[in-house]
Amino acid sequence: MVKRRELWEHLNDQVVGSDPCIIMGDFNIIRDDSERRGGRPRPRAAMEDFNSWIDHCGLIEMRSLGRSYLARSTSDHSPMFLEMKKDLFAYGPPPFRFQQMWIDHPDFRPFVEQVWQEEVAGTGLLRLALKLKKLRGALRVWNKQIFGRTEFHLQEIQAQIDSLESALQQDWDPTTERELLVKTAKLANWRSREETRLAQMAKLRWNVEGDQNSKFFHAYLSYKRKKRVMERRLQDDTVLKTPEEVHLGAVNYFSSFLQKESLENAPDLSQIISPVITAEESALLCDIPSIDEVKKALDSIPSNSAPGPDGFGAGFFKSSWDIIKIESMSTVEEFLEVENG
C-alpha cells in the first residue's frame, strides 16, 4: 500500500498544467467492489486512496469495450488498445460565443464602441441585429489577435518566470526582481481568464475554491463530452447514428412542426374567463418601459447565463450597456408598439 501511494504521488507530478494527458495500465486496485467478482472484499483504505488520487488529478474514466472481468483460472491478463478517433461533434464552423474573459481587458470597451459606431441600414430590431452581426465578426478577429489560445500564454509566461527565477538565484538584480513581479502578476491575470473561460464552457454558475479549479473544469468538460448524445431513434424507427444526423433530425422535426397549419379551431373561452386585472393595470403592463426599468431587468440576469442564438449573453449587454442602450431601447419600443397594435 505504501508503494502504491508512492506511485500516486509520482503520477500526480506528471499531471501538470492544462495539457491533455492519458494515464492507463493495470493499477492492481479497483475503485469499488462492483468492479470485481468473488473473493474477499478489497481494503477500503486502498480504494479510497485510489479514488482520491483520481479526483485530485481531475481524471475521467474513458469509455471502454471488451472484457470487464478477468478469470484467474484462465488468464488474469488482457491486452489494452487505445483508439484515437475524430471528434464526431466537430462538424461545421464553430458557433460564436461571447467570452466573459474579454470584459476585463482594457481594450474591450473601446473596441466595442468603435465597431458599434459604424453605420448600418435599418431601424429597430433590424438595426440591432446588423450591428450585433458586425460586432460578432470583429470580435472573432480581435480575440485571435489579443487572446488566441490562453494555454499558450500561460506556458510562455511560466517559462519566462522560470528563467527569471533561475537568473536571480545565480545573481540577484533589482531590475530582474521587478520584472519577475510583473510577470507573476501577469500570470495570475491569465490564469483568472483561463478559469473564467473554462467555467463558461462548463456552464457552471459556481466556483471551486482552491488551486485545482482548472483541473476541475477540464474534468467536468470531459464528463460532459462523455455524456453527449451519440444517437437517437425516432418514432418511425429511423436511427440517427451520428451527432450531425441528430442535429439535422432535430432541425427537420421542429421546422415541420412549427410550419404545420393547425386544422383544429380552438374553442372561445373568453366568456367563462373572468378578468383578474383592471383596465388601468392592463394599460400599465402594456406601457413601454423606461430605460431604467430595462436596465434593472437586465441587471437581474446572471452575467454567465446561456447566450442567445447570436452568441451574445447577458454579460455582454450588461458590460456594454452605455454603448448599446440606444439601439436596444429602440428595439424594445418597436416590438411593444407592434404588439400593442
C-alpha positions as CSV (number, residue, x, y, z in Angstrom):
1,M,0.0,0.0,0.0
2,V,2.9,2.3,0.7
3,K,4.5,1.6,-2.7
4,R,1.1,2.3,-4.3
5,R,0.9,5.7,-2.6
6,E,4.3,6.5,-3.9
7,L,3.0,5.6,-7.4
8,W,0.1,8.0,-7.0
9,E,2.5,10.8,-5.9
10,H,4.8,10.2,-8.9
11,L,1.9,10.2,-11.4
12,N,0.4,13.3,-9.7
13,D,3.7,15.1,-10.6
14,Q,3.2,14.1,-14.2
15,V,-0.3,15.6,-14.5
16,V,0.5,19.3,-14.6
17,G,-0.9,22.3,-16.4
18,S,-3.9,22.1,-18.7
19,D,-2.4,19.9,-21.4
20,P,-4.5,16.8,-22.1
21,C,-3.0,13.5,-20.9
22,I,-3.9,9.8,-20.6
23,I,-2.9,7.6,-17.8
24,M,-3.6,3.9,-18.4
25,G,-2.5,0.5,-17.3
26,D,-3.1,-2.1,-14.6
27,F,-3.1,-0.3,-11.3
28,N,-3.8,-3.6,-9.4
29,I,-6.6,-1.8,-7.5
30,I,-10.3,-1.1,-8.1
31,R,-12.5,1.9,-7.4
32,D,-15.2,-0.1,-5.6
33,D,-16.2,-3.8,-5.0
34,S,-18.6,-3.7,-8.0
35,E,-15.6,-3.9,-10.3
36,R,-14.7,-7.4,-9.2
37,R,-16.4,-10.8,-8.7
38,G,-15.9,-13.2,-5.9
39,G,-13.1,-13.3,-3.4
40,R,-12.6,-11.2,-0.3
41,P,-13.5,-7.5,-0.4
42,R,-10.6,-5.2,-1.1
43,P,-9.3,-2.9,1.7
44,R,-11.5,0.2,1.8
45,A,-8.5,2.4,2.6
46,A,-6.7,1.3,-0.6
47,M,-9.8,2.1,-2.8
48,E,-10.2,5.5,-1.1
49,D,-6.6,6.4,-1.8
50,F,-7.1,5.4,-5.5
51,N,-10.3,7.4,-5.8
52,S,-8.7,10.4,-4.0
53,W,-5.8,10.4,-6.5
54,I,-8.2,10.3,-9.4
55,D,-10.2,13.2,-8.1
56,H,-7.1,15.2,-7.3
57,C,-5.8,14.8,-10.8
58,G,-9.1,15.6,-12.4
59,L,-9.2,12.3,-14.3
60,I,-12.3,10.9,-16.1
61,E,-12.7,7.2,-16.8
62,M,-12.8,6.6,-20.6
63,R,-15.4,4.6,-22.4
64,S,-14.2,1.0,-22.9
65,L,-15.3,-2.1,-24.7
66,G,-14.5,-5.7,-24.2
67,R,-13.7,-7.6,-21.0
68,S,-14.7,-6.2,-17.7
69,Y,-13.6,-9.1,-15.6
70,L,-10.6,-11.4,-15.9
71,A,-10.9,-15.0,-14.7
72,R,-8.0,-16.1,-12.6
73,S,-8.5,-19.7,-13.6
74,T,-7.6,-19.0,-17.2
75,S,-5.7,-15.7,-17.5
76,D,-5.6,-12.6,-15.4
77,H,-4.1,-10.5,-18.3
78,S,-5.7,-9.0,-21.3
79,P,-4.2,-6.6,-23.9
80,M,-5.4,-3.0,-23.9
81,F,-5.7,-0.9,-27.0
82,L,-6.3,2.8,-27.2
83,E,-8.0,4.1,-30.4
84,M,-8.0,7.8,-31.3
85,K,-11.0,8.8,-33.3
86,K,-12.1,12.0,-34.9
87,D,-14.4,14.0,-32.7
88,L,-17.9,13.4,-34.2
89,F,-19.2,16.6,-32.7
90,A,-16.6,18.7,-34.6
91,Y,-18.6,19.4,-37.8
92,G,-19.4,22.7,-39.4
93,P,-18.0,26.1,-38.4
94,P,-17.8,26.7,-34.7
95,P,-20.5,29.0,-33.4
96,F,-19.7,32.4,-32.0
97,R,-19.8,32.6,-28.2
98,F,-19.2,35.8,-26.3
99,Q,-16.4,35.2,-23.8
100,Q,-16.7,36.6,-20.3
101,M,-12.9,36.9,-20.0
102,W,-13.0,39.6,-22.7
103,I,-14.8,42.1,-20.4
104,D,-11.8,42.8,-18.1
105,H,-9.4,43.5,-20.9
106,P,-8.7,47.3,-21.1
107,D,-9.1,47.4,-24.9
108,F,-12.5,45.6,-24.9
109,R,-14.9,48.6,-24.4
110,P,-13.0,51.0,-26.7
111,F,-13.1,48.3,-29.4
112,V,-16.8,47.6,-29.0
113,E,-17.5,51.3,-29.1
114,Q,-15.5,51.7,-32.3
115,V,-17.3,48.9,-34.1
116,W,-20.7,49.9,-32.7
117,Q,-20.4,53.5,-34.1
118,E,-20.1,52.2,-37.6
119,E,-23.3,53.0,-39.6
120,V,-25.7,50.3,-40.7
121,A,-29.0,50.5,-42.5
122,G,-32.5,49.9,-40.9
123,T,-34.2,50.7,-37.7
124,G,-35.3,49.0,-34.5
125,L,-34.7,45.2,-34.4
126,L,-33.1,45.1,-37.9
127,R,-30.5,47.8,-36.9
128,L,-29.7,46.0,-33.7
129,A,-29.3,42.6,-35.4
130,L,-27.0,44.1,-38.1
131,K,-24.8,45.8,-35.5
132,L,-24.5,42.6,-33.5
133,K,-23.6,40.7,-36.6
134,K,-20.9,43.2,-37.5
135,L,-19.6,43.1,-33.9
136,R,-19.6,39.3,-33.9
137,G,-17.2,39.2,-36.8
138,A,-15.0,41.9,-35.4
139,L,-14.7,40.2,-32.0
140,R,-13.7,36.9,-33.6
141,V,-10.7,38.7,-35.2
142,W,-10.0,40.7,-32.1
143,N,-10.0,37.5,-29.9
144,K,-7.4,35.8,-32.2
145,Q,-5.1,38.9,-32.1
146,I,-5.4,39.6,-28.4
147,F,-6.2,36.3,-26.7
148,G,-5.5,33.5,-29.1
149,R,-5.2,30.3,-27.1
150,T,-4.9,31.1,-23.4
151,E,-2.9,28.0,-22.5
152,F,-0.1,29.2,-24.8
153,H,0.1,32.5,-23.0
154,L,0.2,30.6,-19.7
155,Q,3.1,28.4,-20.9
156,E,5.0,31.3,-22.3
157,I,4.7,33.4,-19.2
158,Q,5.6,30.5,-16.9
159,A,8.7,29.8,-18.9
160,Q,9.7,33.5,-18.6
161,I,9.2,33.3,-14.8
162,D,11.3,30.1,-14.5
163,S,14.1,31.9,-16.5
164,L,13.9,35.0,-14.3
165,E,13.9,32.9,-11.1
166,S,17.0,31.0,-12.3
167,A,18.7,34.3,-13.1
168,L,18.0,35.7,-9.6
169,Q,19.4,32.6,-7.9
170,Q,22.7,33.0,-9.8
171,D,23.0,36.8,-9.4
172,W,20.4,38.9,-7.7
173,D,19.4,42.1,-9.5
174,P,16.7,44.6,-8.7
175,T,15.6,45.1,-12.3
176,T,15.2,41.3,-12.7
177,E,13.2,41.1,-9.5
178,R,10.8,43.8,-10.6
179,E,10.4,42.1,-13.9
180,L,9.7,38.8,-12.1
181,L,6.9,40.5,-10.0
182,V,5.4,41.9,-13.2
183,K,5.4,38.5,-14.9
184,T,4.0,36.9,-11.8
185,A,1.0,39.3,-11.7
186,K,0.6,38.8,-15.5
187,L,0.5,35.0,-15.0
188,A,-2.2,35.4,-12.3
189,N,-4.2,37.5,-14.6
190,W,-4.1,35.0,-17.4
191,R,-4.9,32.1,-15.0
192,S,-8.0,34.0,-13.9
193,R,-9.0,34.5,-17.6
194,E,-8.5,30.8,-18.3
195,E,-10.6,29.8,-15.3
196,T,-13.4,32.2,-16.5
197,R,-13.2,30.6,-20.0
198,L,-13.3,27.1,-18.7
199,A,-16.2,27.8,-16.2
200,Q,-18.2,29.4,-19.1
201,M,-17.5,26.3,-21.3
202,A,-18.6,24.0,-18.5
203,K,-21.7,26.2,-17.9
204,L,-21.1,26.3,-14.2
205,R,-22.5,29.2,-12.1
206,W,-20.4,28.5,-9.1
207,N,-16.7,28.5,-8.3
208,V,-14.5,25.8,-6.8
209,E,-12.3,27.1,-4.0
210,G,-8.6,26.2,-4.1
211,D,-5.8,25.8,-6.6
212,Q,-7.3,23.0,-8.6
213,N,-10.0,25.0,-10.4
214,S,-8.6,24.4,-13.9
215,K,-8.3,20.6,-13.3
216,F,-11.8,20.5,-12.1
217,F,-13.2,22.4,-15.1
218,H,-11.2,20.2,-17.5
219,A,-12.6,17.1,-15.8
220,Y,-16.1,18.4,-15.8
221,L,-15.8,19.2,-19.6
222,S,-14.6,15.7,-20.2
223,Y,-17.5,14.4,-18.3
224,K,-19.9,16.5,-20.3
225,R,-18.4,15.3,-23.6
226,K,-18.7,11.7,-22.4
227,K,-22.4,12.2,-21.8
228,R,-23.1,13.8,-25.1
229,V,-25.9,12.3,-27.2
230,M,-24.4,10.0,-29.8
231,E,-27.5,8.6,-31.4
232,R,-31.3,8.7,-31.3
233,R,-34.2,6.5,-32.5
234,L,-37.3,8.3,-33.9
235,Q,-40.9,7.2,-33.7
236,D,-40.8,5.7,-37.2
237,D,-37.8,3.6,-36.0
238,T,-35.3,5.7,-38.0
239,V,-32.0,5.6,-36.2
240,L,-29.8,8.8,-36.2
241,K,-26.3,7.4,-35.8
242,T,-24.1,10.5,-35.6
243,P,-24.3,13.8,-33.8
244,E,-24.7,15.6,-37.1
245,E,-27.7,13.4,-38.0
246,V,-29.2,14.1,-34.6
247,H,-28.7,17.8,-35.1
248,L,-30.3,17.7,-38.6
249,G,-33.1,15.5,-37.3
250,A,-34.0,18.0,-34.6
251,V,-34.0,20.9,-37.1
252,N,-36.2,19.0,-39.5
253,Y,-38.6,17.9,-36.8
254,F,-39.2,21.4,-35.4
255,S,-39.2,23.0,-38.8
256,S,-42.0,20.7,-39.8
257,F,-43.8,21.0,-36.5
258,L,-43.7,24.8,-36.4
259,Q,-44.7,25.3,-40.1
260,K,-47.7,22.9,-39.8
261,E,-51.1,24.6,-40.1
262,S,-53.5,23.9,-37.3
263,L,-56.6,22.1,-38.5
264,E,-58.4,22.5,-35.2
265,N,-60.3,25.6,-34.2
266,A,-59.6,26.5,-30.6
267,P,-62.7,27.0,-28.5
268,D,-63.6,30.5,-27.4
269,L,-63.2,30.6,-23.7
270,S,-63.4,34.4,-23.3
271,Q,-67.0,34.2,-21.9
272,I,-66.0,31.9,-19.0
273,I,-62.7,33.6,-18.0
274,S,-63.1,36.5,-15.6
275,P,-60.7,39.4,-15.8
276,V,-58.2,39.4,-12.9
277,I,-56.7,42.9,-13.5
278,T,-58.3,46.3,-14.1
279,A,-58.2,48.2,-17.3
280,E,-55.7,50.6,-15.7
281,E,-53.4,47.8,-14.7
282,S,-53.6,46.3,-18.2
283,A,-52.7,49.7,-19.7
284,L,-49.7,49.9,-17.3
285,L,-48.5,46.5,-18.3
286,C,-48.7,47.5,-22.0
287,D,-46.7,50.7,-21.5
288,I,-43.3,51.0,-22.9
289,P,-40.8,50.5,-20.1
290,S,-38.3,53.3,-19.2
291,I,-34.6,52.8,-19.8
292,D,-34.1,52.4,-16.1
293,E,-36.6,49.6,-15.9
294,V,-34.9,47.8,-18.8
295,K,-31.5,48.2,-17.1
296,K,-32.9,46.9,-13.8
297,A,-34.3,43.9,-15.6
298,L,-31.0,43.3,-17.4
299,D,-29.0,43.5,-14.2
300,S,-31.2,40.8,-12.6
301,I,-30.0,38.3,-15.2
302,P,-26.7,36.4,-14.3
303,S,-23.8,37.5,-16.4
304,N,-22.9,33.9,-17.2
305,S,-26.4,32.9,-18.3
306,A,-26.9,31.0,-21.5
307,P,-26.4,33.2,-24.6
308,G,-29.0,33.8,-27.3
309,P,-28.8,32.3,-30.8
310,D,-26.4,35.1,-31.8
311,G,-23.9,34.1,-29.2
312,F,-24.3,37.2,-27.0
313,G,-25.3,36.6,-23.4
314,A,-26.4,38.9,-20.6
315,G,-22.7,39.5,-19.7
316,F,-22.2,41.4,-23.0
317,F,-25.3,43.6,-22.7
318,K,-24.5,44.4,-19.0
319,S,-20.9,45.3,-19.7
320,S,-21.6,47.4,-22.8
321,W,-25.0,48.9,-21.9
322,D,-23.8,52.5,-22.1
323,I,-22.7,51.8,-25.7
324,I,-25.6,49.8,-27.0
325,K,-28.6,51.1,-25.0
326,I,-29.9,53.4,-27.7
327,E,-30.3,50.6,-30.3
328,S,-31.5,48.2,-27.6
329,M,-34.3,50.6,-26.4
330,S,-35.3,51.3,-30.0
331,T,-35.8,47.6,-30.4
332,V,-37.9,47.3,-27.2
333,E,-40.1,50.2,-28.2
334,E,-40.6,48.9,-31.8
335,F,-41.5,45.5,-30.5
336,L,-44.1,46.7,-28.0
337,E,-45.6,49.2,-30.4
338,V,-46.2,46.3,-32.9
339,E,-47.6,44.0,-30.2
340,N,-49.9,46.7,-28.8
341,G,-51.2,47.4,-32.3
